[in-house]
């Protein structure tokens, strides 16, 4: 189990589980998911931040397949990460 490339998700609907806003955070979560035996994908993308002064920032978006969501959530919660819930952020 490990980090997967885009071909792993072809023809499937990956689920967004986390948006890492800092590299250190992304690297730590990658290690936790891999150690926890969770297949996942990571993609750099943009998200909007701020309420009054809106800015576009880059982050690491973590995805898993639907059947892996419970295991990924468990690993994340055990390690102090709050899994992403809701619609993907607008870009």
C-alpha positions in Angstrom: 0.0 0.0 0.0 1.4 3.4 -0.9 1.1 6.6 -2.9 -0.4 5.8 -6.3 -0.2 7.7 -9.6 -3.1 9.0 -11.6 -3.6 5.7 -13.6 -4.6 4.0 -10.3 -7.7 6.2 -10.2 -8.7 5.9 -13.9 -12.4 5.1 -14.4 -13.0 5.5 -10.6 -14.3 8.3 -8.5 -11.6 9.3 -6.0 -12.7 10.9 -2.7 -10.9 14.1 -1.4 -9.9 13.4 2.1 -7.5 16.2 2.9 -5.9 19.5 1.6 -2.4 20.0 3.0 -1.6 23.7 2.9 2.1 23.2 3.9 4.7 20.9 2.5 5.7 19.6 6.0 2.0 18.7 6.6 1.7 16.9 3.3 4.9 14.9 3.8 3.8 13.8 7.3 0.4 12.7 6.0 2.0 10.8 3.1 4.1 8.9 5.6 1.2 8.2 8.0 -1.1 6.9 5.2 1.7 4.7 3.7 2.6 3.3 7.1 -1.1 2.7 7.8 -1.5 0.6 4.6 -3.7 3.1 2.8 -3.5 3.5 -1.0 -3.8 7.2 -1.8 -3.1 9.8 -4.5 -1.7 13.3 -4.1 -2.2 16.1 -6.6 -1.0 19.7 -6.4 -3.9 22.1 -7.0 -5.2 25.5 -6.1 -7.7 26.5 -3.4 -9.2 29.8 -2.3 -8.4 31.2 1.2 -9.5 34.2 3.1 -12.9 35.8 3.6 -12.4 39.5 3.0 -9.1 39.3 1.1 -9.5 36.3 -1.1 -6.3 34.7 -2.4 -5.6 31.6 -4.5 -3.0 29.3 -3.0 -1.4 26.0 -3.9 -1.9 22.8 -1.8 -1.5 19.1 -1.8 -4.9 17.4 -2.4 -5.1 13.8 -1.0 -7.5 11.3 -2.6 -8.5 7.7 -1.9 -11.0 5.3 -3.4 -14.4 5.3 -1.8 -13.9 1.8 -0.2 -10.7 3.1 1.5 -12.2 6.2 3.1 -13.0 4.6 6.5 -9.4 3.3 6.9 -7.9 6.6 5.7 -10.2 8.5 8.2 -9.1 6.2 11.0 -5.4 6.7 10.3 -5.9 10.5 10.0 -8.0 10.9 13.2 -5.6 8.8 15.2 -2.8 11.1 14.2 -4.6 14.4 14.8 -5.7 15.2 11.3 -9.2 16.3 10.5 -10.4 14.6 7.3 -11.9 16.9 4.7 -15.7 16.8 4.4 -17.8 18.6 2.0 -17.7 19.9 -1.6 -14.3 20.5 -3.2 -13.2 24.1 -2.8 -13.9 26.5 -5.7 -10.9 27.6 -7.7 
